[in-house]
Amino acid sequence: MQTATYFFIFLNLSLAVFEEPAVYPLPFLVTSLVEVLCLLVFFGRLTHFAKVTLRNVFWKDTKNICIMVAILLSLTDLAIYGALRIYDVKSIRWSRIVRPIFLINFAESRQIRRAFRSIRNTLPEITYVFLLFMFSLLMFSLMALKLFGERNLQTAEGLPYFKNYLEIVFDLYVLVTTANSPDVMMPAFDFSSWYALFFIAFVIVNTYIFMSLFLAVVYNNYKKHLKVISGG
């Protein structure tokens, strides 16, 4: 039963690969029938739990409530999507985001729930580091706007360079990953090579210092909560 449960959970999650928009699209009838089959299995598994568990214990278990709600939401979304498809009305499958609930809330997924609780408990404690990082990013973006915004610089595509504050925030956010380095600084570097110091300082502060600090805080807090949950 445990193997069968995991198999249908995996099958249900893998439907995202074949549903529109998909890498390997299958007909809607095929994916919908597979999803209904998975939901029937989940409902049967939940019914089995109800048969072997006291009624008051069953309904007090939030895991069972979450699975029931996820099944109802998935069936409702599937019915609405199918009806709109008949009338050629374009819509999206919003219930896909509830599919991981089945992976987390079945009784066999104790280790996954333990890891999920550790992540959930870690999030509030890394908020301060995240806020400091965002403050640094916003301040560097403001400096970039003042440094480059009034110099009428252009990108290689001929677009205005660092004219919009929100676009600057996004470009510098991507620069934290170094994915757009050094392209993002080339218009400023071509204007004056001294402007490279701004981007070097940004990468040192945000990529090497803040990201390392962020990773250390996440790791230490996750390990601490994992020990508490496991009783060690």
Secondary structure by P-SEA (a helix, b strand, c coil): caaaaaaaaaaaaacccccccccccccaaaaaaaaaaaaaaaaaaaaaaaaaccaaaaaacaaaaaaaaaaaaaaaaaaaaaaaaaacccccccccccccccccccccaaaaaaaaaaaaaacccaaaaaaaaaaaaaaaaaaaaaacccccccccccccccccaaaaaaaaaaaaacccccccaaaaaaacccaaaaaaaaaaaccccaaaaaaaaaaaaaaaaaaaaacc
